[in-house]
Amino acid sequence: MFGFGKQTLEFKKLNFTQEGVFKVDGLTFNMTLSDYQRVTDEREIVLLKHKLMLDAYREMFGGTQVRNILEFGTWEGGSPLYFAAASNVEKFVGIDLRDMSSAIAGHASKYPDRLRLYYNTSQSDAAAVNAILDREFDRPIDLVIDDASHMYEHTKKAFEIAFPRLRVGGTYIIEDWNWAHYEDRHVDDQFSDQPALSNLALELVLAAGSYSAIKSVEVCNWHVKVIKGAEVPPDFRLDDIIRMGERRKYTHY
């Protein structure tokens, strides 16, 4: 066990009862990654992250000064409830386009002082998202996780909304940036009318190369990790810091 209100993020041990199912802080989590019809109920919480991802988050942020987290895309509430149950994060704010279920609300009520969930809100709705951030965060955000639409336009807009709120040195994670390049083409078929999200990953690399407010970009097989290097104005636009010479051509959506 650990106390809350500490300066660094600490994680509890997970008690796995079977493959993909674990208990922590009295809650049961099922890490289903293929059954999108499965819903969180009173008995268990659906978590659309596999153990590799949970381990990576623990390795990246355990013992670091991550006191608050914003996540776009909460699905069946698994990720916010996991961080609330398994860590001492001081505040976790989740935003999702879907409806809140009574089961998710019931589990979330266990953490009234640390967990805030907002539903029926698009990640690219600047007015709505900014209103939530104004209400919930009285200091810069330490960590932003985007596991929402996975669509280029919406994900880029969410980045432009939330990046100015991130503290200098803070981390912005975009999950599943590589769906257009999976060996299994089923996901790519689902987004057949959408630009590949990997376009955004490439734009972030270009921005880092411009000696901009993006200090570094680390591209891994399931996420892009962006470190903020300097403050940006509230009306920040990613295209503005991708500096291209007059003779260079850069085509973007």
Helices and strands as residue ranges (DSSP letters): E 15-18, E 21-24, E 27-30, E 45-46, H 51-61, E 68-72, H 78-86, E 91-95, H 102-108, E 115-118, H 126-136, E 141-146, H 152-162, G 163-165, E 166-175, G 179-181, H 186-190, H 198-209, E 214-219, E 223-228, G 238-241
